[in-house]
C-alpha cells in the first residue's frame, strides 16, 4: 500500500505543478464526487489554477457539490455539463462537444485548450441487478456505461488530452484485476446464455485493459491510462432507488460491521487523484524525458516509485491498480490471450461498434 501521507504529498505537488483542467464523468455522486471534493480541497487557494467539469444527470446534486467546492477553492472554476443518457454514444459526443466548446472559449487569448485529467465512474450500481437491456443504438446499457461510453469519451476528447503537458491522465473506475471468462467471438455478450453480471464484469475488464494498452502505445508520452478497482467504498450509490429493497436493507444493517474493511470517502477521493501523479507515467515518458525519470519520481513520491504496467513493464502507460495505489500483476493473465490476437480483436470490435453507430445503424454484432 502507498501510504496516505505519500499520496497527499504527491497530490500537493501535482496541483502546484501547473493550472489543471479536469473532467469527471459520473461526478454527481459516489466515487466521482469523492474525487472532485478531494481535488478541490487539495488545490484550495494554493494551486496554480483549476477548471473542473462535472458531467452527470443530477443538476441539483452538481449545484451542491460546486457550492461546497467553491468554499474550499474559491479560485477554481467549476462547471456542470448536463448529460441525458451516457449509455448512448450520441450523448457522449454531445457532452464532449460542449466541453471542447467551453475550453476553446476559455482560451481565446492565446491559451491552450486541454484536459489534464479525465476520471470516469459512470454506471448506476442498480444496473448490476437488472437483466440485459439494449439501448436504441444496440448496446447493452451496462456494458456501454462501463466500457463503450468510456472509451468513446477518451477518443472524443483526444485532441484536448493530447494537448496536456502533464501528460494527460485517464482513470476508469470499475473492476481492474477481476478478469474471469472471455468469449472472443462474442465480445458484446449478445448470446443470452453468456450474458450475466460476472461475464459483463470480466469482458469489460479485459477490453478496458487491452484498449488502454493500445492507446498508450499509439500516443507515447501523451497518455497515462489507469483502470482501478476501488474496493469497498460505502457511498450513496448503495442506497439508489433502483436497487432491490433487500440489498438496501442488508447494506444498512451490515454497514457497521463492514466499516473497518471499507475506505472512507475522503481517502477514496485522495487516492483516485493520486492516480494522476508521475507514479503512473505515459509510455516511453521515462526514456524520452517528457516526464519524470525513475529516480525523480521515487524522490518526489518519497518511495512511491514508477508503477508497472499491465504488460509487465515499468512505466508502460497502461495500468491496473487497487485503490491503495499498488498495481495488479496481469502479465501472465493476458499472455495466451495476447498470443491469440485478442488485443487486435478488441480494438477492431470497438471501432466497428463506433463506426456502425456513427453511420446511423443499430449495432447487432
C-alpha positions in Angstrom: 0.0 0.0 0.0 1.2 3.5 -0.8 0.9 5.3 2.5 -1.6 8.2 2.7 1.0 10.8 3.6 2.8 10.0 0.4 -0.5 10.2 -1.5 -1.1 13.6 -0.1 2.4 14.8 -0.8 2.3 13.7 -4.4 -1.2 15.3 -4.8 0.1 18.6 -3.5 3.0 18.5 -5.9 0.6 17.8 -8.8 -1.7 20.8 -8.1 1.2 23.1 -7.7 2.8 22.0 -11.0 0.6 23.9 -13.4 -3.0 25.0 -13.9 -5.2 21.9 -14.2 -8.2 21.1 -16.3 -10.2 18.1 -15.1 -13.3 16.2 -16.3 -15.2 14.0 -14.1 -17.8 11.8 -15.8 -20.4 10.4 -13.3 -19.3 13.1 -10.9 -22.6 14.0 -9.2 -22.4 11.1 -6.7 -20.3 8.2 -5.4 -16.6 7.9 -6.1 -16.6 10.6 -8.8 -18.0 13.1 -6.2 -15.4 12.0 -3.7 -12.6 12.6 -6.2 -13.9 16.0 -7.1 -14.0 17.1 -3.5 -10.5 15.8 -2.9 -9.2 17.8 -5.9 -10.9 21.0 -4.8 -9.5 20.5 -1.2 -6.0 19.7 -2.4 -6.0 22.7 -4.6 -7.7 25.1 -2.2 -6.3 28.6 -2.9 -2.7 27.4 -3.1 -2.7 25.7 -6.5 -1.9 27.3 -9.8 -5.4 27.2 -11.2 -8.2 24.7 -11.6 -11.1 24.4 -14.1 -13.3 21.3 -13.4 -16.1 19.9 -15.4 -18.7 17.7 -13.7 -20.6 15.5 -16.1 -23.8 13.9 -14.9 -27.6 14.0 -14.9 -28.4 15.5 -11.5 -28.2 19.2 -11.7 -29.2 19.7 -8.1 -26.5 17.4 -6.8 -24.0 19.2 -9.0 -25.1 22.6 -7.7 -24.5 21.4 -4.1 -21.1 19.9 -4.9 -20.0 23.1 -6.7 -21.1 25.3 -3.8 -19.0 23.2 -1.4 -16.0 23.2 -3.8 -16.1 26.9 -4.2 -16.0 27.3 -0.4 -12.7 25.4 -0.2 -11.3 26.5 -3.6 -12.5 30.0 -4.4 -10.1 30.4 -7.2 -11.4 27.3 -9.1 -13.8 27.3 -11.9 -16.5 24.6 -11.6 -18.9 23.8 -14.4 -21.7 21.3 -14.7 -22.2 19.7 -18.1 -25.6 18.1 -18.3 -25.9 14.5 -19.6 -29.1 12.8 -20.6 -28.1 9.2 -21.0 -24.4 8.3 -21.2 -25.2 4.8 -22.3 -25.8 6.4 -25.7 -22.7 7.3 -27.7 -24.7 10.3 -29.2 -25.0 11.8 -25.7 -21.3 11.2 -25.0 -20.5 13.0 -28.3 -22.7 15.9 -27.2 -21.1 16.3 -23.8 -17.6 16.1 -25.4 -18.5 18.8 -27.9 -19.8 21.0 -25.1 -16.6 20.6 -23.1 -14.5 21.3 -26.2 -16.5 24.4 -27.0 -16.1 25.8 -23.5 -12.4 25.0 -23.4 -11.8 26.8 -26.7 -13.8 29.8 -25.5 -11.8 29.9 -22.3 -8.5 30.0 -24.3 -9.3 32.6 -27.0 -6.5 34.8 -25.7 -3.6 32.6 -26.7 -4.0 29.8 -24.1 -4.2 26.1 -25.0 -7.5 24.2 -24.7 -6.7 21.0 -22.9 -7.8 18.3 -20.5 -5.2 17.1 -18.0 -7.3 14.6 -16.0 -10.3 12.5 -17.1 -12.0 10.4 -14.5 -14.9 8.1 -15.5 -17.1 6.4 -13.0 -20.5 6.4 -14.7 -22.9 3.5 -14.3 -25.6 3.2 -11.6 -24.9 0.4 -9.1 -28.6 -0.7 -9.6 -27.9 -1.8 -13.2 -25.9 -4.7 -11.9 -29.2 -6.3 -10.6 -31.1 -6.0 -13.9 -31.3 -8.2 -17.0 -29.7 -7.2 -20.3 -31.3 -4.1 -21.7 -30.2 -2.8 -25.1 -30.1 0.9 -25.9 -31.6 2.2 -29.1 -28.0 2.1 -30.5 -27.9 -1.7 -29.9 -25.5 -1.9 -27.0 -26.2 -3.4 -23.6 -26.8 -0.5 -21.3 -24.5 -1.7 -18.6 -21.6 -2.6 -20.9 -22.0 0.7 -22.7 -21.7 2.7 -19.4 -18.8 0.7 -18.2 -16.8 0.3 -21.4 -18.1 1.7 -24.7 -19.0 5.1 -23.5 -15.8 5.4 -21.5 -13.6 4.6 -24.5 -15.7 7.0 -26.6 -15.0 9.8 -24.1 -11.3 9.2 -24.5 -11.4 9.2 -28.2 -13.7 12.3 -28.5 -11.6 14.2 -26.0 -8.3 13.0 -27.5 -7.3 16.4 -29.0 -7.7 18.1 -25.6 -6.0 15.2 -23.8 -3.0 15.3 -26.1 -2.7 19.0 -25.5 -1.9 18.4 -21.8 1.8 19.0 -20.9 1.5 16.6 -17.9 0.8 14.3 -19.9 -2.9 13.6 -19.6 -4.1 11.1 -17.1 -7.2 9.0 -17.7 -8.8 6.9 -14.9 -11.6 4.4 -15.3 -13.1 3.3 -12.0 -14.5 -0.2 -12.1 -13.1 -3.7 -11.7 -9.4 -3.9 -12.5 -7.9 -7.3 -11.9 -11.3 -9.1 -11.9 -10.8 -11.0 -15.2 -12.8 -14.2 -15.5 -14.3 -15.8 -18.6 -13.8 -14.3 -22.0 -15.7 -15.1 -25.2 -13.6 -13.7 -28.0 -16.3 -14.3 -30.7 -19.0 -12.6 -28.6 -17.3 -9.6 -27.0 -20.6 -7.7 -26.6 -22.2 -10.8 -25.0 -25.0 -11.0 -27.4 -25.7 -14.7 -26.7 -28.3 -14.9 -23.9 -26.6 -17.9 -22.3 -23.4 -15.9 -22.0 -24.8 -12.7 -20.6 -24.6 -12.2 -16.8 -23.1 -9.9 -14.2 -19.9 -11.9 -13.8 -19.3 -12.1 -17.6 -20.1 -8.5 -18.1 -17.5 -7.6 -15.4 -15.0 -9.9 -17.0 -15.5 -8.7 -20.5 -15.4 -5.0 -19.5 -12.2 -5.6 -17.6 -10.4 -7.5 -20.4 -11.5 -5.0 -23.1 -10.6 -1.9 -20.9 -7.1 -3.2 -20.3 -6.4 -4.1 -23.9 -8.0 -0.9 -25.4 -6.0 1.2 -22.9 -2.8 -0.6 -23.8 -3.4 0.2 -27.5 -4.0 3.9 -26.7 -0.8 4.1 -24.6 1.2 2.6 -27.5 -0.4 4.9 -30.1 0.3 8.0 -28.1 3.6 7.6 -26.3 4.5 10.4 -23.9 0.9 11.8 -24.1 -1.5 9.5 -22.3 -1.4 7.6 -19.0 -4.3 5.3 -18.5 -5.4 3.6 -15.3 -8.2 1.1 -14.6 -8.7 1.0 -10.9 -10.7 -1.4 -8.6 -11.9 0.9 -5.8 -12.6 -1.9 -3.3 -15.4 -1.4 -0.8 -16.4 2.3 -0.6 -19.7 3.0 1.0 -21.3 5.8 -0.9 -24.9 6.9 -1.6 -24.9 4.6 -4.6 -25.6 1.7 -2.1 -29.0 3.2 -1.5 -30.1 4.1 -5.0 -33.9 3.9 -5.6 -33.3 1.3 -8.3 -31.6 -1.2 -6.1 -33.6 -4.2 -4.6 -35.1 -3.5 -1.2 -33.4 -6.5 0.3 -30.0 -5.1 -0.8 -30.6 -1.7 0.6 -31.7 -3.1 3.9 -28.8 -5.5 4.0 -26.3 -2.7 3.2 -27.7 -0.5 6.1 -27.6 -3.4 8.6 -24.1 -4.5 7.6 -22.6 -1.1 7.4 -21.3 -1.0 11.0 -19.7 -4.5 10.6 -18.2 -3.6 7.2 -16.8 -0.2 8.3 -13.4 -1.5 9.3 -13.0 -3.0 5.9 -14.1 0.0 3.9 -12.3 3.1 2.6 -13.5 6.4 3.8 -15.0 8.6 1.1 -12.3 11.4 1.7 -9.5 8.9 1.4 -11.0 7.3 -1.6 -11.1 10.7 -3.4 -7.5 11.4 -2.5 -6.3 8.0 -3.8 -8.2 8.5 -7.1 -6.4 11.8 -7.5 -3.1 10.1 -6.8 -3.5 8.1 -10.0 -2.8 11.3 -11.9 0.7 11.7 -10.4 4.0 10.7 -12.1 4.0 7.3 -10.4 1.9 6.3 -13.5 3.7 7.9 -16.4 2.8 7.8 -20.1 4.5 5.1 -22.1 8.1 6.0 -23.1 7.9 9.1 -21.0 10.7 8.0 -18.7 13.0 7.1 -21.5 12.2 10.1 -23.7 12.4 12.6 -20.8 8.9 14.0 -21.4 8.0 13.2 -17.8 9.9 12.5 -14.5 12.7 9.9 -14.6 12.5 6.9 -12.3 14.8 8.4 -9.6 12.9 11.7 -9.7 9.6 10.0 -9.2 10.9 8.0 -6.4 12.3 11.1 -4.7 9.3 13.3 -5.2 7.0 10.4 -4.2 9.2 9.5 -1.2 9.5 5.9 -2.3 6.3 5.6 -4.4 8.3 4.7 -7.5 7.2 4.1 -11.0 4.3 1.6 -11.4 4.5 -1.5 -13.5 2.1 -1.5 -16.4 -0.4 -4.2 -17.4 2.1 -5.6 -19.9 4.6 -6.3 -17.1 6.9 -3.4 -17.9 7.5 -0.4 -15.7 6.1 2.9 -16.9 4.4 1.3 -19.9 1.4 3.8 -19.9 -1.5 1.5 -19.1 -2.0 0.3 -15.5 -4.4 -1.8 -13.4 -4.5 -0.8 -9.8 -6.1 -1.3 -6.5 -7.3 1.8 -4.7 -4.2 1.7 -2.4 -2.1 2.6 -5.4 -0.5 -0.8 -5.9 -0.6 -2.4 -9.3 -2.3 -5.7 -10.1 0.1 -8.1 -11.9 -1.6 -9.1 -15.1 1.2 -10.2 -17.5 0.6 -13.9 -17.1 -3.2 -13.5 -17.2 -3.1 -12.0 -20.6 -0.1 -13.9 -22.1 -2.1 -16.6 -24.0 -4.8 -14.1 -25.0 -2.2 -11.7 -26.5 -0.7 -14.6 -28.4 -4.1 -15.5 -29.8 -4.6 -11.9 -31.0 -7.3 -10.7 -28.5 -5.8 -7.2 -28.3 -6.4 -6.6 -32.0 -9.9 -8.2 -31.9 -10.9 -5.9 -29.0 -9.7 -2.8 -30.9 -11.4 -3.8 -34.2 -14.6 -4.7 -32.4 -14.7 -1.4 -30.5 -14.0 0.7 -33.6 -16.7 -1.3 -35.6 -19.2 -0.5 -32.8 -18.4 3.2 -33.1 -18.4 3.2 -36.9 -21.7 1.4 -37.2 -23.4 3.7 -34.7 -21.8 6.8 -36.3 -23.3 5.7 -39.6 -26.8 5.7 -38.0 -27.1 1.9 -37.7 -28.1 -0.2 -34.7 -25.2 -2.3 -33.7 -26.1 -6.0 -33.9 -22.7 -7.7 -33.5 
